[in-house]
Amino acid sequence: MSSITGREVVIGLKKASTWGTAVACGADDGLLILSESLRQTLEHIEDDSAGLAFIQRTDKGKTEVTGSIEGYMRYQGWDVALALITGAAGTPSLAVPSTLAYINSLTLDTDNDGKFATIAMKKKSDKIFEYPSVKLHKFTLSGSMNAPIKIALEAIANKLELASSVNTTTTIASVTYPDKGNRVIFNGNAHFYINDQSGARLGSGDAVYPTEFEFSFDRPMGAEAYPGGDGTVDEPYGDGFPEITLTLRFPRYNDTNDAFFADWDAFTSKKGEIYFRGSLIDTPTAPAVWVASTAYAVNDCVSPTSANGYYYKATVEGTSDAAEPTWPTTLGETVVDGGVTWECVATSYYYDFKISMPHLKVVDPDNAISGPGKIPLELTFKVLGTDTAPTGMTGITNPFQIDVTNERNTSPLA
């Protein structure tokens, strides 16, 4: 039979380079999804001339392709889609030498011009639905305690191709998935930290405890047909400021979260961090012990002469001092050692996903009463940029940055 079921569907997403020109999806381009709603609509322009008793003819007008894709968020597998929306991503770096764990940052570019993908879907055993050029412009992460996090993407495409010579039943057979496991679960390994933007580095003392959350980033997009084209749209362009929100839902309004009412009333600027941790990737071999008056290159790693449960990676090359520095014991903190700058890093590496937000503003908290039971609280924050990175978020002045640790060793935008 040529018909297939949802469990047999294959979907590939691959970064493309020329708008309107499809690329073939293949190894590691697969997406495991829950649902999709990409739809092409063709406008019918009716001939409603006087003298006609009924509409007899229509002409083809504009073509629009929009919709969404939803799936379970995974520590590895949605990197390309997210990077196409944020607009910038680096080449992942080894956490420390001899490990399998790579760390990468997805950062916000002022726009995502020139960043789009081809999506191919096998919906029948002998039919591939191809969207040659797809502009992803919005993602939403949402979840509740002790459940998998979901990711939803919204897109605008140039057209639906039903008889592509690029993505075929043969090429779709080569599509594989970067990772079929390692879903992001909202559990006890997660944390939400919030404090004043002018306060100290975020830590466990700044924890808040929502049982549901939603983080949304949307670049409003405009898309227009162009003369000389095939009736489809040109690459969509930014059509307004990005809209970024964070919503936290607490099961009970109490003394701790009541403080946000004061922040709202005083228009206080906050900063925040969302973090999820998955399974162990690797426990690397301990690096050599630190040596005085020695030249170190960037990414060289050392152990302190007295083990303290941390390693230290050089972020600035140079020659170490004659005396051993006082090593920090907070991940990410640095210390200057002669000409070398060392960053405190872990001794074991897990899949993780972190969103850092340097500037938050509370928007109209809601603790409405709905019966005799407990009174919940819902907080929504505007996620904003800032002129100066706050303490603990060095270099982060755009509204947010995503840092991920997984096993991907190439840039998602390569």
Secondary structure by P-SEA (a helix, b strand, c coil): ccccccccbbbbbbbbccccbbbbbccccccccccccbbbbbbbbccccccccccccccccccccccccccccccccaaaaaaaaaccccccccccccccbbbbbbccccccccbbbbbbbcccccccccccbbbbcbbbbbbcccbbbbbbbbbcccccccccccccaaaaaabbbcccccccccccccbbbbccccccccccccbbbbccbbbbbbcbbbbbbbccccccccccccccccccbbbbbbcccccccaaaaaaaaabbbbbbbbbbbbcccccccccccccccccccccbbbbccccccbbbbbccbbbbccccccccccccbbbbcccbbbbbbbcccccbbbbbbcbbbbcccccccccccbbbbbbbbbcccccccccccccccccbbbbbbccccccccc
